[in-house]
Amino acid sequence: MGKSLVILIVLSLFLGLAAWLVFLWAAHRGQFDDPEGPKYRMLDDDDEGGKA
């Protein structure tokens, strides 16, 4: 039971590290950028300019 628990812990750490590396790779390549956000942001009715 102890040997299988160690194997499962090492395997879960390895999979977690792999997922983190894939996330960093995707973030570095710009996969999470929002190219369409600015054109919709100007249509929001937020009165941040001082109008009351």
Secondary structure, DSSP 8 states (H G I E B T S, - for coil): -HHHHHHHHHHHHHHHHHHHHHHHHHHHTTTT--TTHHHHHTT----TTS--
